[in-house]
Amino acid sequence: MWPIAETVLAVADALEGRLDLSIGRLRAALAATGVFPLSESAREAVGSLLAIALFAVGETAEARALTRTLTGAGVSAMGRALDALAAGDAVSAILAATSGLGSDRTIRVRATLLLVRAAAAARRGRVIAARRDASIAFDLFNDHGVRIPWLILPADDRRAVLALLADTDELAGDLLAELAALPVLVRDVGPAPRLTARERTVLAGVFARETNADIAARLGVSPNTVKKQRASLYRKLGVSSWEDAVHAALEHGLLDHEP
């Protein structure tokens, strides 16, 4: 029974804003073996929760890898949709969410896909489509007590989704108050800057605390060339120090590598 108990506690932790603790509990539940292993359906449910939480804290590489191990097509689509939304690619988020909605009937995954598609459509100015998806997602919130998907939306997207339904009867007062009280776990990061292949190589060196001379020797160029490329990289990231460059790169998932 303990993996299920851990999952219940993980949901409670997430709703209280303790996402790091929630992720730890979900990882433990997913790894459980022995007397009380998870069934396949329970593993899918726990895995989808963990993937949502990982995307929320910016652990996109682990979240992507996890969604690829789960069998549900909707979970895989959810991962792509969340990834695209975080990267500022609203069109790809809409396409990924749409593909998942056609193949998944899991309440939590479906609510997440609808909410992500609503947020992405709102970013594109597609108000009618966004309002429709938001309305269906909120029906799921009301009917099934689903709350976790709301935690993965950045503050700006939350406000946009709520504004879509402000002039309708969709938002029950109690539900609105409850959602408004939930913690904002995802920062508004904005779209990731576009880096050249060389800038990504320099970024990897920066992350490893290599000097300009170290990077230059590895690339077969002069230290002055690396200095200019590093300056260009910092300018695109909007930073001026090593610490801020690493922080910005992690926020935008620029240090993630597909296996």
Secondary structure, DSSP 8 states (H G I E B T S, - for coil): -HHHHHHHHHHHHHHTT-HHHHHHHHHHHHT--TTS---HHHHHHHHHHHHHHHHHTT-HHHHHHHHHHS--HHHHHHHHHHHHHHTT-HHHHHHHHHHHHTT---HHHHHHHHHHHHHHHHHTT-HHHHHHHHHHHHHHHHHH---HHHHTS-HHHHHHHHHHTTTSS-S-HHHHHHHHHS---S----------HHHHHHHHHHHTT--HHHHHHHHTS-HHHHHHHHHHHHHHHT--SHHHHHHHHHHTTTT----
